[in-house]
Amino acid sequence: MNKLLLMSAAGFLCVGVAVAADHEASIPNFNPDGETGWAADRPASDDYLPHNKAEGPGPVESDPAHPYTPNGQGQSTYRVADLTNPILMPWVVAQMKKANDDVLAGKVPFIARERCWPGGLPTWDIYNRGQPVHVFQTKNEVVLVNELYGEARHVYLNVAHSKNPEPSWYGESVGHYEGDTLVVDTIGLNDRTFVDNYRTPHTTQLHVVERYRMIDGGESLEVKIQVEDPGAFNMPWTARSTWRRVKAGRLIEDLCEPNNDFYFGYDVAPLPHADKPDF
């Protein structure tokens, strides 16, 4: 029988599972001391790790003719996508070319966090500014909470997907453990997000599988990502990200409140706005 452990992490209640059986002993504990969180290794870049093309198709990267320079690493630039990536369907290339052209014309590109939009998947694995991701594990569920804007994902363990999940920002995630790895399978995603920071769109057919595993003696968390979307990509592709272990402490409330001011003129639907009061 499993016993639930209640641990206080700087005043915040964390729930973990005490492992008894040999089979369960290999299940990773992503918060062994009640104070562990995970933060992006490269918060200034927010991109996937460089892809080894020998491993097959990878994510969209920076156009070699217009390399991306993050803040703090010289004169910063906005991202211009490499549209020669073979994963991209023609309609995706056309949409991204327009975004590229706007950037090259001096416009500010759309960034979801600046409109208080959720990042979606798989950008969850790179959508971070250094704030920790808290992981809470129970027998039937894993909850991932990104302290940046307090966004949460629920991963339901050892169950099948619903037949027709309603599309949402983070979709429906089910998972299971394979030894020291948490495998998360997600469908039911809406089409209002991008799969990267190069504004690569997708459809509601998007299917993402993430594999979370601690490496470097538990000091890093590796995320291997598989992506397929027959409505947007010519073939499945893979990506990888790593997070570093940090002392998370208390889970703070960090909210992003949208408003009607539209400073940068992004070509996205603004918030509803009344021309006159209704009282």
N, C-alpha and C positions, 0 to 999 in steps of 0.2 A: 504494500500500500504506500502511496505517496503521501507525504506530509507537506502542507503549505507552510512556508516561512514568511513572516512579516518582518520587514527590515525598515528601519527609519533612515532615510538618506537626507541628512540636514533638515529634518522636519517634514520631508515628503515621504509618504508611505509607498514602498515598493513591494511588489509581490513576486516571489520566486518559487521554484519548485525544488524541494529537497529530493535528490536522486538516490534511490535505494537499489534498484535492480541493476545487474551488470549491463543489460541492454540499454538502460537509460543513462548509464554512466558516461557515455560518449556524447550525450546531448550537450551542445555548447551553452555556457552561461554567459550571456553578453553583459551582465552587470553583477560580477561576482562579489563586489564589496559594497553594493548598494549606492555607490557614488560614481560609477563609470558611465560616461557618455562617449559618443563618437562624433568627431568633427572632420570636415573635409581636409584632406592633406594639402590641397591647393586652392584655398578659398579665393585667391586673387584671380584664378583662371576659370573655375567652374566648368571645365571641359572634362571629357573622358580622358583616361590615360592614353598615350600614343598607342596606336593599334599596329600589331604585327600582321602585315598583309598575308604572310604565309599561313596564318590561321583562318583565312577566308575573309569574306566581306566585313567591313567595319563601319563605324559611324561616319557621318559627314565631318570633315575637318576644315581647317582654314584654307582659303585659296592661296596657293604659294605666291601668287603675284601680289597679294594684299595680306601679308601675314598679320595675325592678331597679336597685339601687345597689351597685356593686362595692366591695370593700375599698379604703380610701384615698380614697374620693370622698364621704365623709359616713357617716352611719349605714348600715352595709351591711345588705342584705336577701337573702333567698333568692328564687330565680326563681319567678314565677307566669306560666304560659304563656297567651298570647292564643289561645283556642280557637275564635275566629271565622275563622281562616285557612281559606280554601276548599279547601286541599290535603288536609285531614284527613278520613279516613273515619270513620263513626260509632263504630266500636269503638275507634279511636285516641282520639277525643274523650273517650269514656267512661273510658278508662284514664288519660288525662292529667288529667281532672277530679278523679279520686280523688287523684292526686298534688298537684294544686293545693289541694284541700281540706285535705290533710294539712299543707301549708306554712302555709296560713291559720290552721290550728288550733295552730300553734306547733311543729310537728314539723320535724326536720332532714331535708331531702330526700336521696335517694340520689345520691351522686356516685361515678362509677366509679373514679376514681383513689384514693379513700379505702378501697376494697376491693381495690386492686392489680389491677383489671381493665383490660385493654386498652381504649382509647377507641373503636376501630372507625372506620368511615368514614361520613360525611365528616368526623366530628369530629377526625380526625387533623390537619386543616388549621386547627383552632382550639384543639386540646387541648395547651396549652403554658403553662408558667409562666416563660418567659424563657430556658429552656435551649435551646441551639441544635439545629437539625436539620442533620445532616451529609449531604452528597450525594456519592456515589461513582459515577462514570460509566465504563463500559467500552463496547466495541462492541456487546455483546449484552445488557447489563443495566444498570439504574440501581438502586442501593441507597440508600434513604432511612432514616437512623437518627436517631430522636429521642432526644437525650441524657436526657430525662426517662424514667427507668425502662428505658433501653436498648432501646426498641421499634424493630423494623426492618421495612421493607417492601421486597420484591424486585419490581422492574418488569422484565419480560422483553420485550425490544425486537423489533419486527417479526415477531411470531409471533401465531397465533390462540389464542383461549381453548381450554382443554380442553373436551371434550364435556360432562362432568358433574363439575365440580370439587367436592371435598369442602368443605362450609361451614367457615369458620374466622374468626377474629377480624378479620383484614385481607383475607380473600378472595384471589382470584387476580387479579393485576394484569398487564396487558400494555400496551405503550406504543409510541409512535413519535414522531418529531420532525416538526413542521410549521413549517419555518423556524426562528424563534427560540423556539418553544414546545414543551415536552414535554407530550404528551397521554397521559394514563394512564386506561385503561378497566378497571374492577374489577367482578367478579361473584363468586359463591361465598362470600358473607358469611353468617355465622350471624346469628341473631335475638336475641342476648344483649346487644346494645349499643343506644345511642340515636343519632339523627342530629344531635343538638344538645345543648345544656346545659339544655334545658327538658323533658328526659325524653320526647322524641317517639319512639315505638317504630317498628319496621319489621319486615318479614318477610325470609325468605331469598330473596325475589325482588328485593331491593335491587340496583340497578345505578347505579354512580357513575362519572362521567367528570370528571377534573380536568385543567385546562390551566395549567401552570406557565410563567410568563414573567417575566424580569427587566425592571424598569422603573426610572425615575428614575436613568438612567445606571448601572444595576447595583447601586444601593444598596437597592432593595426587590425583593421577589419577590411577584408577584401570582398568586393562585390563583382561577381561575374554575371553578365547580362546577356540574355538572348532575346531578340526582337523579331517579330514577324507581323506583317500587315499586307495581305494580298491586294488591298485597295490602294496602297501607296508605295510599296517597295517590290522590286522585281524578285527579291530573294530574301531569306532571313539573314540577319547580320548580328554580330556580337560586339560587345564593348566591355570595358572594365574600369572600375574605380576603386580607390582605397580611402579609408577614413583612419584617423589616428585616435588613440585612446586619450581621453581627457577626464579630469575630475569635474563631473557635471554638477553635483550638489543638488540644490533645490530646483525643481522645474518651475521656471518663472513664467509669468503671463506676458507674452509678447505678441500683440495683435496688430494687424495692419488694417486701418480703417479707410475704405475708399471714399472719394469725394467727387464732385462734379467738375472740378477744374481739370482741364485737358491740356496740360502744358506743352507736350511734345507733338500733339497732332497725330498720334498713331492712327492707322487705318483699321480701327477696331470699334465695336459698338460701345458708345459711352454709356455711363449710368443714366437711368431715366431722370428727366429734369422737367419740372413744371414751369411754364411761362408765367403763371399767375397763381397766387395762393388759392387754396380750395376751402378757405374759411373766411 
